[in-house]
Structure formats: structure tokens, C-alpha cells
Amino acid sequence: MKKKIKSIKGLIISDKMNKTRIVLYSKKKKHKKYGKMILIKKKYFAHDENNITKKGDIVKILQVRPLSKNKFWIIKKKYN
């Protein structure tokens, strides 16, 4: 039985660290009780081996084994 690899599309909000990018993932979700649409945001630390991405790029990230204390994602594809 194979595990499904989790992937997310997000926006790079920081490229100040070497080989690490902070990716912002946001989605809209409906509140259970009130029915109002809520914007949910989450930040992920992603590994970028060759430092090819910059702030403002839209990227696809894949979940992998732990690379450091905070990094569990790698940048797979750049859209911009």
C-alpha cells in the first residue's frame, strides 16, 4: 500500500535564509455554525537547494522526510 504524497501550491513570502523559503498557503473555508467564509493561512518552511526561487513566486511544495527542525517540505515546481 503506497502513501499519497502531499503537495501544496503557495506563495513565497520570505527568501532571506540560505536554501530555505517560507511558503504561505491560504484557503477559504466555511464556518460550521455561522456559514461565513473564513480565510485560513499557514506558513511552511521549504527547502530550495539551488536558491532559484525569489519572494513573490508561486510554487508547488511536496512533503518529505524531516530535513531539519522546521523543514518537512521541498520546492518541486516554480510557476512564475
N, CA, C and O atoms as a Tinker XYZ file with bonds, in Angstrom:
   320  protein
     1  N      0.833000   -1.177000    0.000000    73     2
     2  CA     0.000000    0.000000    0.000000    64     1     3
     3  C      0.883000    1.247000    0.000000    63     2     4     5
     4  O      1.690000    1.442000    0.909000    81     3
     5  N      0.727000    2.084000   -1.016000    73     3     6
     6  CA     1.534000    3.297000   -1.127000    64     5     7
     7  C      0.847000    4.461000   -0.440000    63     6     8     9
     8  O     -0.378000    4.579000   -0.454000    81     7
     9  N      1.672000    5.332000    0.170000    73     7    10
    10  CA     1.146000    6.550000    0.757000    64     9    11
    11  C      1.043000    7.613000   -0.332000    63    10    12    13
    12  O      1.880000    7.677000   -1.232000    81    11
    13  N      0.010000    8.443000   -0.239000    73    11    14
    14  CA    -0.139000    9.547000   -1.177000    64    13    15
    15  C      0.773000   10.687000   -0.730000    63    14    16    17
    16  O      0.758000   11.079000    0.437000    81    15
    17  N      1.561000   11.213000   -1.653000    73    15    18
    18  CA     2.472000   12.317000   -1.348000    64    17    19
    19  C      1.665000   13.610000   -1.315000    63    18    20    21
    20  O      0.976000   13.951000   -2.276000    81    19
    21  N      1.760000   14.315000   -0.206000    73    19    22
    22  CA     1.013000   15.556000   -0.034000    64    21    23
    23  C      1.735000   16.698000   -0.751000    63    22    24    25
    24  O      2.946000   16.868000   -0.604000    81    23
    25  N      0.980000   17.474000   -1.525000    73    23    26
    26  CA     1.554000   18.622000   -2.214000    64    25    27
    27  C      0.637000   19.832000   -2.028000    63    26    28    29
    28  O     -0.581000   19.702000   -1.905000    81    27
    29  N      1.258000   21.009000   -2.011000    73    27    30
    30  CA     0.551000   22.269000   -1.774000    64    29    31
    31  C      1.084000   23.322000   -2.732000    63    30    32    33
    32  O      2.274000   23.345000   -3.044000    81    31
    33  N      0.199000   24.188000   -3.196000    73    31    34
    34  CA     0.587000   25.322000   -4.025000    64    33    35
    35  C      0.514000   26.576000   -3.159000    63    34    36    37
    36  O     -0.509000   26.838000   -2.526000    81    35
    37  N      1.599000   27.352000   -3.129000    73    35    38
    38  CA     1.619000   28.525000   -2.259000    64    37    39
    39  C      2.511000   29.636000   -2.783000    63    38    40    41
    40  O      3.137000   29.512000   -3.836000    81    39
    41  N      2.554000   30.723000   -2.026000    73    39    42
    42  CA     3.295000   31.928000   -2.387000    64    41    43
    43  C      4.501000   32.076000   -1.464000    63    42    44    45
    44  O      4.374000   31.929000   -0.248000    81    43
    45  N      5.668000   32.367000   -2.035000    73    43    46
    46  CA     6.867000   32.576000   -1.225000    64    45    47
    47  C      6.808000   33.978000   -0.628000    63    46    48    49
    48  O      6.692000   34.971000   -1.347000    81    47
    49  N      6.889000   34.041000    0.711000    73    47    50
    50  CA     6.819000   35.332000    1.391000    64    49    51
    51  C      8.158000   35.751000    1.969000    63    50    52    53
    52  O      8.318000   36.904000    2.368000    81    51
    53  N      9.135000   34.835000    2.025000    73    51    54
    54  CA    10.458000   35.188000    2.523000    64    53    55
    55  C     11.515000   34.322000    1.852000    63    54    56    57
    56  O     11.345000   33.112000    1.706000    81    55
    57  N     12.632000   34.976000    1.438000    73    55    58
    58  CA    13.766000   34.245000    0.857000    64    57    59
    59  C     15.070000   34.702000    1.494000    63    58    60    61
    60  O     16.117000   34.676000    0.846000    81    59
    61  N     15.022000   35.120000    2.755000    73    59    62
    62  CA    16.206000   35.652000    3.430000    64    61    63
    63  C     17.181000   34.579000    3.883000    63    62    64    65
    64  O     18.375000   34.852000    4.003000    81    63
    65  N     16.705000   33.362000    4.136000    73    63    66
    66  CA    17.580000   32.288000    4.602000    64    65    67
    67  C     18.206000   31.562000    3.419000    63    66    68    69
    68  O     17.626000   31.516000    2.334000    81    67
    69  N     19.374000   31.001000    3.628000    73    67    70
    70  CA    20.055000   30.250000    2.587000    64    69    71
    71  C     19.429000   28.864000    2.451000    63    70    72    73
    72  O     19.336000   28.126000    3.432000    81    71
    73  N     18.997000   28.507000    1.235000    73    71    74
    74  CA    18.390000   27.221000    0.885000    64    73    75
    75  C     17.060000   26.955000    1.584000    63    74    76    77
    76  O     16.594000   25.816000    1.599000    81    75
    77  N     16.451000   27.971000    2.156000    73    75    78
    78  CA    15.159000   27.819000    2.821000    64    77    79
    79  C     14.234000   28.958000    2.407000    63    78    80    81
    80  O     14.637000   30.120000    2.361000    81    79
    81  N     13.002000   28.608000    2.110000    73    79    82
    82  CA    11.989000   29.593000    1.753000    64    81    83
    83  C     10.786000   29.400000    2.667000    63    82    84    85
    84  O     10.497000   28.284000    3.098000    81    83
    85  N     10.086000   30.495000    2.959000    73    83    86
    86  CA     8.843000   30.403000    3.713000    64    85    87
    87  C      7.706000   30.553000    2.718000    63    86    88    89
    88  O      7.608000   31.556000    2.011000    81    87
    89  N      6.842000   29.535000    2.672000    73    87    90
    90  CA     5.748000   29.487000    1.715000    64    89    91
    91  C      4.434000   29.671000    2.469000    63    90    92    93
    92  O      4.183000   28.992000    3.464000    81    91
    93  N      3.596000   30.594000    1.990000    73    91    94
    94  CA     2.295000   30.861000    2.595000    64    93    95
    95  C      1.226000   30.119000    1.804000    63    94    96    97
    96  O      1.082000   30.300000    0.595000    81    95
    97  N      0.475000   29.274000    2.522000    73    95    98
    98  CA    -0.641000   28.544000    1.930000    64    97    99
    99  C     -1.924000   29.120000    2.511000    63    98   100   101
   100  O     -2.056000   29.212000    3.731000    81    99
   101  N     -2.861000   29.506000    1.672000    73    99   102
   102  CA    -4.119000   30.063000    2.163000    64   101   103
   103  C     -5.286000   29.430000    1.411000    63   102   104   105
   104  O     -5.200000   29.129000    0.221000    81   103
   105  N     -6.377000   29.240000    2.150000    73   103   106
   106  CA    -7.593000   28.697000    1.545000    64   105   107
   107  C     -8.800000   29.266000    2.263000    63   106   108   109
   108  O     -8.699000   29.724000    3.401000    81   107
   109  N     -9.941000   29.235000    1.595000    73   107   110
   110  CA   -11.186000   29.693000    2.191000    64   109   111
   111  C    -11.967000   28.478000    2.670000    63   110   112   113
   112  O    -12.066000   27.462000    1.981000    81   111
   113  N    -12.522000   28.616000    3.882000    73   111   114
   114  CA   -13.276000   27.532000    4.485000    64   113   115
   115  C    -14.545000   28.105000    5.095000    63   114   116   117
   116  O    -14.536000   29.220000    5.617000    81   115
   117  N    -15.613000   27.366000    5.035000    73   115   118
   118  CA   -16.887000   27.819000    5.583000    64   117   119
   119  C    -16.960000   27.491000    7.076000    63   118   120   121
   120  O    -16.650000   26.372000    7.486000    81   119
   121  N    -17.369000   28.469000    7.883000    73   119   122
   122  CA   -17.526000   28.265000    9.324000    64   121   123
   123  C    -18.686000   27.292000    9.559000    63   122   124   125
   124  O    -19.736000   27.408000    8.927000    81   123
   125  N    -18.493000   26.336000   10.467000    73   123   126
   126  CA   -19.506000   25.307000   10.679000    64   125   127
   127  C    -20.840000   25.867000   11.168000    63   126   128   129
   128  O    -21.900000   25.510000   10.654000    81   127
   129  N    -20.778000   26.743000   12.161000    73   127   130
   130  CA   -22.008000   27.224000   12.784000    64   129   131
   131  C    -22.628000   28.399000   12.043000    63   130   132   133
   132  O    -23.835000   28.414000   11.800000    81   131
   133  N    -21.809000   29.383000   11.683000    73   131   134
   134  CA   -22.343000   30.631000   11.136000    64   133   135
   135  C    -22.372000   30.696000    9.612000    63   134   136   137
   136  O    -23.074000   31.534000    9.046000    81   135
   137  N    -21.622000   29.828000    8.944000    73   135   138
   138  CA   -21.665000   29.785000    7.492000    64   137   139
   139  C    -20.844000   30.844000    6.786000    63   138   140   141
   140  O    -20.856000   30.916000    5.557000    81   139
   141  N    -20.124000   31.677000    7.546000    73   139   142
   142  CA   -19.300000   32.723000    6.950000    64   141   143
   143  C    -18.011000   32.103000    6.392000    63   142   144   145
   144  O    -17.464000   31.162000    6.966000    81   143
   145  N    -17.543000   32.642000    5.275000    73   143   146
   146  CA   -16.292000   32.172000    4.691000    64   145   147
   147  C    -15.117000   32.778000    5.460000    63   146   148   149
   148  O    -15.061000   33.988000    5.678000    81   147
   149  N    -14.183000   31.922000    5.865000    73   147   150
   150  CA   -13.023000   32.334000    6.646000    64   149   151
   151  C    -11.771000   32.046000    5.836000    63   150   152   153
   152  O    -11.673000   31.002000    5.192000    81   151
   153  N    -10.816000   32.961000    5.863000    73   151   154
   154  CA    -9.534000   32.758000    5.188000    64   153   155
   155  C     -8.555000   32.128000    6.176000    63   154   156   157
   156  O     -8.238000   32.718000    7.208000    81   155
   157  N     -8.083000   30.929000    5.851000    73   155   158
   158  CA    -7.140000   30.216000    6.709000    64   157   159
   159  C     -5.762000   30.299000    6.070000    63   158   160   161
   160  O     -5.601000   29.984000    4.891000    81   159
   161  N     -4.761000   30.725000    6.850000    73   159   162
   162  CA    -3.391000   30.875000    6.353000    64   161   163
   163  C     -2.461000   29.999000    7.173000    63   162   164   165
   164  O     -2.638000   29.848000    8.382000    81   163
   165  N     -1.459000   29.416000    6.499000    73   163   166
   166  CA    -0.463000   28.589000    7.172000    64   165   167
   167  C      0.879000   28.804000    6.493000    63   166   168   169
   168  O      0.951000   28.884000    5.267000    81   167
   169  N      1.954000   28.899000    7.293000    73   167   170
   170  CA     3.301000   29.083000    6.753000    64   169   171
   171  C      4.073000   27.773000    6.840000    63   170   172   173
   172  O      4.017000   27.069000    7.848000    81   171
   173  N      4.796000   27.458000    5.764000    73   171   174
   174  CA     5.625000   26.261000    5.714000    64   173   175
   175  C      7.061000   26.644000    5.359000    63   174   176   177
   176  O      7.284000   27.515000    4.519000    81   175
   177  N      8.027000   25.996000    5.996000    73   175   178
   178  CA     9.429000   26.146000    5.638000    64   177   179
   179  C      9.728000   25.097000    4.579000    63   178   180   181
   180  O      9.502000   23.908000    4.805000    81   179
   181  N     10.232000   25.522000    3.424000    73   179   182
   182  CA    10.508000   24.614000    2.319000    64   181   183
   183  C     11.972000   24.711000    1.900000    63   182   184   185
   184  O     12.569000   25.787000    1.935000    81   183
   185  N     12.541000   23.575000    1.502000    73   183   186
   186  CA    13.943000   23.507000    1.102000    64   185   187
   187  C     14.076000   23.845000   -0.383000    63   186   188   189
   188  O     13.352000   23.299000   -1.216000    81   187
   189  N     15.003000   24.746000   -0.708000    73   187   190
   190  CA    15.302000   25.137000   -2.088000    64   189   191
   191  C     16.807000   24.990000   -2.270000    63   190   192   193
   192  O     17.569000   25.894000   -1.925000    81   191
   193  N     17.231000   23.863000   -2.806000    73   191   194
   194  CA    18.652000   23.501000   -2.857000    64   193   195
   195  C     19.512000   24.532000   -3.586000    63   194   196   197
   196  O     20.595000   24.868000   -3.108000    81   195
   197  N     19.056000   25.041000   -4.733000    73   195   198
   198  CA    19.885000   25.927000   -5.560000    64   197   199
   199  C     19.513000   27.404000   -5.445000    63   198   200   201
   200  O     20.008000   28.217000   -6.225000    81   199
   201  N     18.671000   27.763000   -4.510000    73   199   202
   202  CA    18.225000   29.149000   -4.310000    64   201   203
   203  C     17.697000   29.778000   -5.602000    63   202   204   205
   204  O     18.062000   30.906000   -5.935000    81   203
   205  N     16.838000   29.053000   -6.334000    73   203   206
   206  CA    16.327000   29.555000   -7.617000    64   205   207
   207  C     15.043000   30.369000   -7.485000    63   206   208   209
   208  O     14.680000   31.102000   -8.405000    81   207
   209  N     14.356000   30.248000   -6.358000    73   207   210
   210  CA    13.101000   30.978000   -6.194000    64   209   211
   211  C     13.320000   32.283000   -5.437000    63   210   212   213
   212  O     14.280000   32.430000   -4.682000    81   211
   213  N     12.414000   33.217000   -5.657000    73   211   214
   214  CA    12.500000   34.528000   -5.019000    64   213   215
   215  C     11.161000   34.874000   -4.371000    63   214   216   217
   216  O     10.157000   34.194000   -4.585000    81   215
   217  N     11.165000   35.926000   -3.588000    73   215   218
   218  CA     9.955000   36.392000   -2.924000    64   217   219
   219  C      8.913000   36.780000   -3.976000    63   218   220   221
   220  O      9.227000   37.481000   -4.938000    81   219
   221  N      7.681000   36.324000   -3.790000    73   219   222
   222  CA     6.606000   36.631000   -4.722000    64   221   223
   223  C      6.315000   35.526000   -5.727000    63   222   224   225
   224  O      5.305000   35.590000   -6.427000    81   223
   225  N      7.176000   34.511000   -5.816000    73   223   226
   226  CA     6.955000   33.398000   -6.744000    64   225   227
   227  C      5.876000   32.460000   -6.202000    63   226   228   229
   228  O      5.729000   32.293000   -4.992000    81   227
   229  N      5.134000   31.858000   -7.113000    73   227   230
   230  CA     4.154000   30.833000   -6.752000    64   229   231
   231  C      4.805000   29.488000   -7.037000    63   230   232   233
   232  O      5.308000   29.256000   -8.136000    81   231
   233  N      4.793000   28.601000   -6.041000    73   231   234
   234  CA     5.491000   27.322000   -6.144000    64   233   235
   235  C      4.612000   26.177000   -5.666000    63   234   236   237
   236  O      3.621000   26.375000   -4.963000    81   235
   237  N      5.006000   24.967000   -6.073000    73   235   238
   238  CA     4.390000   23.746000   -5.585000    64   237   239
   239  C      5.397000   23.075000   -4.662000    63   238   240   241
   240  O      6.554000   22.888000   -5.039000    81   239
   241  N      4.965000   22.708000   -3.442000    73   239   242
   242  CA     5.864000   22.067000   -2.488000    64   241   243
   243  C      5.359000   20.666000   -2.160000    63   242   244   245
   244  O      4.154000   20.421000   -2.124000    81   243
   245  N      6.300000   19.749000   -1.922000    73   243   246
   246  CA     5.987000   18.364000   -1.584000    64   245   247
   247  C      6.471000   18.035000   -0.192000    63   246   248   249
   248  O      7.534000   18.492000    0.228000    81   247
   249  N      5.693000   17.243000    0.526000    73   247   250
   250  CA     6.080000   16.827000    1.870000    64   249   251
   251  C      7.060000   15.662000    1.775000    63   250   252   253
   252  O      6.834000   14.701000    1.039000    81   251
   253  N      8.169000   15.766000    2.544000    73   251   254
   254  CA     9.212000   14.730000    2.543000    64   253   255
   255  C      9.601000   14.427000    3.988000    63   254   256   257
   256  O      8.999000   14.941000    4.932000    81   255
   257  N     10.609000   13.590000    4.136000    73   255   258
   258  CA    11.125000   13.284000    5.469000    64   257   259
   259  C     11.672000   14.549000    6.108000    63   258   260   261
   260  O     11.966000   15.501000    5.386000    81   259
   261  N     11.823000   14.607000    7.423000    73   259   262
   262  CA    12.353000   15.812000    8.064000    64   261   263
   263  C     13.772000   16.140000    7.594000    63   262   264   265
   264  O     14.659000   15.287000    7.620000    81   263
   265  N     13.969000   17.388000    7.165000    73   263   266
   266  CA    15.283000   17.841000    6.712000    64   265   267
   267  C     16.004000   18.623000    7.796000    63   266   268   269
   268  O     17.233000   18.689000    7.807000    81   267
   269  N     15.246000   19.215000    8.705000    73   267   270
   270  CA    15.787000   19.937000    9.855000    64   269   271
   271  C     14.676000   20.037000   10.890000    63   270   272   273
   272  O     13.659000   19.351000   10.786000    81   271
   273  N     14.870000   20.883000   11.879000    73   271   274
   274  CA    13.858000   21.018000   12.932000    64   273   275
   275  C     12.515000   21.495000   12.381000    63   274   276   277
   276  O     11.465000   21.013000   12.806000    81   275
   277  N     12.542000   22.433000   11.445000    73   275   278
   278  CA    11.310000   23.018000   10.922000    64   277   279
   279  C     10.976000   22.633000    9.490000    63   278   280   281
   280  O      9.839000   22.838000    9.064000    81   279
   281  N     11.919000   22.082000    8.728000    73   279   282
   282  CA    11.701000   21.831000    7.300000    64   281   283
   283  C     11.254000   20.396000    7.038000    63   282   284   285
   284  O     11.975000   19.437000    7.314000    81   283
   285  N     10.029000   20.279000    6.493000    73   283   286
   286  CA     9.488000   18.984000    6.095000    64   285   287
   287  C      8.992000   19.016000    4.655000    63   286   288   289
   288  O      8.300000   18.095000    4.220000    81   287
   289  N      9.334000   20.058000    3.915000    73   287   290
   290  CA     8.832000   20.273000    2.559000    64   289   291
   291  C      9.991000   20.623000    1.634000    63   290   292   293
   292  O     10.992000   21.197000    2.065000    81   291
   293  N      9.845000   20.270000    0.345000    73   291   294
   294  CA    10.808000   20.694000   -0.676000    64   293   295
   295  C     10.039000   21.386000   -1.806000    63   294   296   297
   296  O      8.879000   21.068000   -2.067000    81   295
   297  N     10.695000   22.323000   -2.461000    73   295   298
   298  CA    10.094000   23.028000   -3.590000    64   297   299
   299  C     10.266000   22.174000   -4.825000    63   298   300   301
   300  O     11.391000   21.842000   -5.201000    81   299
   301  N      9.155000   21.810000   -5.467000    73   299   302
   302  CA     9.200000   20.922000   -6.616000    64   301   303
   303  C      9.094000   21.677000   -7.938000    63   302   304   305
   304  O      9.801000   21.359000   -8.894000    81   303
   305  N      8.202000   22.690000   -7.995000    73   303   306
   306  CA     7.926000   23.360000   -9.266000    64   305   307
   307  C      7.701000   24.847000   -9.023000    63   306   308   309
   308  O      7.066000   25.239000   -8.043000    81   307
   309  N      8.227000   25.667000   -9.924000    73   307   310
   310  CA     8.034000   27.115000   -9.872000    64   309   311
   311  C      7.098000   27.513000  -10.994000    63   310   312   313
   312  O      7.306000   27.113000  -12.139000    81   311
   313  N      6.053000   28.305000  -10.686000    73   311   314
   314  CA     5.061000   28.701000  -11.679000    64   313   315
   315  C      5.355000   30.044000  -12.322000    63   314   316   317
   316  O      4.989000   30.243000  -13.481000    81   315
   317  N      6.002000   30.982000  -11.623000    73   315   318
   318  CA     6.307000   32.304000  -12.206000    64   317   319
   319  C      7.726000   32.343000  -12.681000    63   318   320
   320  O      8.176000   33.365000  -13.200000    81   319
